[in-house]
Amino acid sequence: MVTVLDRTQRMRVSRRDLLRGASAFGALVAVGGNVVISSREAWAVEATALKPSTVATLVQMARDIYPHDQVPDKHYAIAIKAQDAKAAKDPKVKALLETGVAALDKKAGKGGYAKLGWEEERVKHLQAIEKSPFFQAIRGDLVVSLYNQKEIWPIFGYEGESYSKGGYIARGFDDIEWL
């Protein structure tokens, strides 16, 4: 499981780094030192292999690929932290992610992908690269790294696996009211 920094962990971010990063990115996150800090919610994630700006862009990209308004950003950050961990172990993964984000930022223009204000604009850029190895790597990994987080299962009404609870038959598998 990936750990998101909490208040008790010491972050190495100077006030100057935080302000510089906050001015470089939009409303979602601030980037400073080696951390990405949410400006809307109480979470931060440390980037170990990837640039913090890359992590911030990947968090926005994750939210645009699998948009769920009810899922807090911290769960997308946790999912992307798994990509950062893979990048730390494999230089090819790191190169794929860094070059992919750099290309996406370049196509997005001034301010980069994460700075685009409208979801429709960002989705157009994602559709343009949807067949690329970069996009497929992110999309494929998110299926597992995002949806395997037990904390978000209740949001979708999923109770988890059923075997340990006696199976679905005894737990109301046929009590769907909308059918």
C-alpha positions as CSV (number, residue, x, y, z in Angstrom):
1,M,0.0,0.0,0.0
2,V,1.2,3.5,-0.8
3,T,1.5,6.0,2.0
4,V,0.4,9.5,1.6
5,L,2.2,11.9,3.8
6,D,0.4,13.0,6.9
7,R,1.0,16.0,9.1
8,T,3.4,14.0,11.4
9,Q,5.8,13.4,8.5
10,R,8.4,16.0,7.9
11,M,8.3,17.6,4.5
12,R,11.3,19.3,3.0
13,V,9.5,22.2,1.4
14,S,10.5,25.8,1.9
15,R,7.9,28.5,1.9
16,R,9.6,29.9,-1.2
17,D,9.4,26.5,-3.0
18,L,5.7,26.2,-2.1
19,L,4.8,29.6,-3.3
20,R,6.8,29.1,-6.5
21,G,5.1,25.8,-7.2
22,A,1.7,27.2,-6.3
23,S,2.0,29.9,-8.9
24,A,3.2,27.4,-11.5
25,F,0.1,25.1,-11.2
26,G,-3.6,25.5,-11.1
27,A,-6.1,25.0,-8.4
28,L,-5.6,21.2,-8.0
29,V,-2.2,21.1,-6.4
30,A,0.9,23.1,-5.4
31,V,4.3,21.7,-6.2
32,G,7.3,22.4,-4.0
33,G,10.5,20.6,-3.2
34,N,9.7,17.0,-3.9
35,V,6.1,17.1,-2.8
36,V,2.7,17.7,-4.4
37,I,0.3,19.3,-2.0
38,S,-3.4,19.7,-2.6
39,S,-4.7,23.2,-2.3
40,R,-8.3,22.0,-1.8
41,E,-8.0,18.9,0.5
42,A,-5.6,17.9,3.3
43,W,-3.2,15.6,1.5
44,A,0.3,15.7,0.1
45,V,2.3,13.1,-1.7
46,E,6.1,12.9,-2.0
47,A,7.6,12.3,-5.4
48,T,10.6,10.0,-5.1
49,A,11.6,9.2,-8.7
50,L,9.4,11.5,-10.8
51,K,9.5,15.3,-10.8
52,P,6.8,16.7,-8.6
53,S,5.3,18.6,-11.6
54,T,5.1,15.2,-13.4
55,V,3.3,13.7,-10.5
56,A,0.9,16.7,-10.4
57,T,0.2,16.3,-14.1
58,L,-0.4,12.6,-13.7
59,V,-2.8,13.2,-10.9
60,Q,-4.9,15.5,-13.1
61,M,-4.6,13.0,-16.0
62,A,-5.8,10.2,-13.7
63,R,-8.8,12.3,-12.7
64,D,-9.6,13.0,-16.4
65,I,-9.2,9.4,-17.5
66,Y,-11.4,8.0,-14.7
67,P,-13.6,11.0,-13.6
68,H,-15.5,10.4,-10.4
69,D,-16.7,13.6,-8.8
70,Q,-17.3,11.9,-5.5
71,V,-13.8,10.4,-5.3
72,P,-11.4,12.8,-3.5
73,D,-8.1,13.7,-5.2
74,K,-6.0,12.0,-2.6
75,H,-7.1,8.6,-4.0
76,Y,-5.9,9.7,-7.5
77,A,-2.6,10.8,-5.9
78,I,-2.3,7.4,-4.2
79,A,-2.8,5.7,-7.5
80,I,-0.2,7.9,-9.2
81,K,2.2,7.3,-6.3
82,A,2.3,3.7,-7.4
83,Q,3.6,4.9,-10.8
84,D,6.2,6.9,-9.0
85,A,7.3,3.8,-7.1
86,K,7.5,1.9,-10.4
87,A,9.6,4.7,-11.9
88,A,12.0,4.4,-9.0
89,K,12.6,0.8,-9.8
90,D,12.7,0.9,-13.6
91,P,14.4,3.7,-15.5
92,K,12.4,2.8,-18.6
93,V,9.2,3.5,-16.8
94,K,10.6,6.7,-15.5
95,A,11.6,7.8,-19.0
96,L,8.2,6.8,-20.4
97,L,6.4,8.9,-17.8
98,E,8.6,11.9,-17.9
99,T,8.7,12.1,-21.7
100,G,5.0,11.4,-21.9
101,V,4.1,14.2,-19.5
102,A,6.6,16.6,-21.2
103,A,5.0,15.9,-24.6
104,L,1.5,16.3,-23.2
105,D,2.5,19.6,-21.6
106,K,4.0,20.8,-24.8
107,K,0.9,20.0,-26.8
108,A,-1.3,21.7,-24.2
109,G,0.7,24.9,-24.6
110,K,1.5,27.6,-22.1
111,G,1.2,26.3,-18.5
112,G,1.0,22.7,-19.6
113,Y,-1.8,20.1,-19.4
114,A,-2.6,20.5,-15.7
115,K,-3.1,24.3,-16.2
116,L,-5.8,23.8,-18.7
117,G,-9.0,25.0,-17.0
118,W,-11.6,23.0,-18.9
119,E,-12.0,19.3,-18.7
120,E,-13.1,19.2,-22.3
121,E,-9.7,20.7,-23.4
122,R,-7.8,18.2,-21.4
123,V,-9.8,15.2,-22.7
124,K,-9.1,16.3,-26.3
125,H,-5.4,16.1,-25.5
126,L,-5.8,12.7,-24.0
127,Q,-7.8,11.4,-26.9
128,A,-5.0,12.5,-29.2
129,I,-2.5,10.3,-27.3
130,E,-4.9,7.5,-26.3
131,K,-3.1,4.9,-28.4
132,S,0.4,5.8,-27.2
133,P,2.3,3.5,-24.8
134,F,2.4,6.4,-22.3
135,F,-1.4,6.7,-22.2
136,Q,-1.9,3.0,-22.2
137,A,0.5,2.5,-19.3
138,I,-1.2,5.1,-17.2
139,R,-4.8,4.0,-18.1
140,G,-4.0,0.3,-17.5
141,D,-2.3,0.8,-14.2
142,L,-5.1,3.1,-12.9
143,V,-7.6,0.3,-13.3
144,V,-5.7,-1.5,-10.5
145,S,-4.1,1.2,-8.5
146,L,-7.3,3.4,-8.2
147,Y,-10.0,0.8,-8.0
148,N,-8.2,-1.5,-5.6
149,Q,-8.2,1.1,-2.9
150,K,-10.7,-0.2,-0.3
151,E,-11.4,3.3,0.9
152,I,-13.3,4.2,-2.3
153,W,-15.3,1.0,-2.6
154,P,-18.2,2.4,-0.4
155,I,-18.4,5.4,-2.7
156,F,-19.4,3.0,-5.5
157,G,-21.6,0.8,-3.3
158,Y,-19.1,-2.1,-3.5
159,E,-18.8,-4.1,-0.3
160,G,-15.7,-5.9,-1.4
161,E,-15.2,-9.6,-2.1
162,S,-18.0,-11.8,-0.9
163,Y,-16.2,-15.1,-0.2
164,S,-15.1,-14.2,3.3
165,K,-18.6,-13.1,4.1
166,G,-20.4,-16.2,3.0
167,G,-20.9,-15.4,-0.7
168,Y,-23.4,-13.3,-2.6
169,I,-26.3,-15.7,-2.4
170,A,-26.8,-15.3,1.3
171,R,-26.1,-11.5,1.2
172,G,-28.9,-10.3,-1.1
173,F,-27.4,-10.7,-4.6
174,D,-30.9,-10.4,-6.0
175,D,-32.1,-7.3,-4.1
176,I,-31.3,-4.8,-6.9
177,E,-34.2,-2.4,-6.9
178,W,-33.4,-0.6,-10.2
179,L,-33.9,-3.7,-12.4
